[in-house]
Amino acid sequence: MQKSFIKGIVIAVGGFVFLNCSSVNKVKSKSDVPSLKEAFKSDFFIGTALNTAQIEEKVPGAAVLVPKQFNAVTPENIMKAEVIHPEWNRYNFELSDKLVAYAKKNKIVVNAHTLIWHSQLPQFVRRIKDADSVRMFFNEHITTIASRYDGQVYSWDVVNEALNEDGTMRRSIFLDKLGDDFVVEAFRLAQKAAPNTKLYYNDYNIEQPKKRAGAIALIKKIQAAGVRIDGVGIQGHWHINHLPLKDIEESILEFSALGIDVMFTELDLSVLPNPRDIVGADVNQRAAYEAKLNPYTAGLPDSVQTQLAKSYEDVFRLFLKHKDKISRITFWGVDDGQSWLNGFPVRGRTNYPLLFDKEFKPKPAFYSVIALKSKGK
Ligand code: XIL
């Protein structure tokens, strides 16, 4: 009887130890995945764009991953004028307030995006014909939103995408009705409304020499007017076959010589064939679907996966080289399933541009980026 009692205890203890080991292992295998924000904590903020479902924590995978991996978030759409300011006298702060609360709860900073942009404008603004009404929208929009979130968000992209590829000012309702100085004016209003918020200019392809020169001239103009600008965001929508490393490095040096922070604010690396004539990230550009433009619906071939990992390694090596000048790297999305590149510039494709796959698992590119820190490469 004693024997079987002891045997029982041995089995029970063994079972307990076994169970315990397996649960420890489970926990261990989860925490075995390193954290980007931890790995780069002495270098720069590591951010991600969040969509509505993610802000509302309706995506379980993202709800677990985001606080673990990122210490900065950018709203992918909800702070754009068409969402936050749908009618003349109506603002919709519900989702932005949720974002701020979510970030606070998780000790994450919010990089608000964006006050003045020609795209994703509400209908009422598109219909305005006279300059006075555009001016009124412009003043009220910036002042109301920037002051509401001052001290709640870390930064604002005050103006997004004001430049053409050749460095000249892009035609838009703001340029047409308010003239060349609208960018300076936007920063002046933001500075008044949000004295505790960092103010940035954000654009794509401004690592390219001509557009970069336009951005530098614009930033100098803001500074010469005695208006505050704290940083510049290079969006970073690139392609694994055309990663412009030399231009990126020159841009980091030239922008930081202006005495402002440099950030990469919307990083993703497309792996899909580029339809003809489309460069950069002009959200209004579209191309028709063709099967040959969507080759990886059944999964990413190892060769491309490896190239993606190598491209991320190369660009992060460069970021680390200039970490004293770079304050943040933000990915444009948490996981491949969410990426806007599944719908842009061709709808209905399967792209793989981020560090986490659509099951929220880290990809080889994630490990190649992390390895730069762990091996001190
Ligand atoms: C994109 C969003 O990701 C999409 O969901 C939306 O349909 C269009 O805009 N440059 C920017 C971002 O500054 O705001 C854009 O985001 C991508 C290009």
Boltz pocket constraint, residues with backbone or C-beta under 6 A from the ligand:
constraints:
  - pocket:
      binder: B
      contacts: [[A, 76], [A, 77], [A, 160], [A, 235], [A, 266], [A, 281], [A, 283], [A, 340]]
      max_distance: 6.0
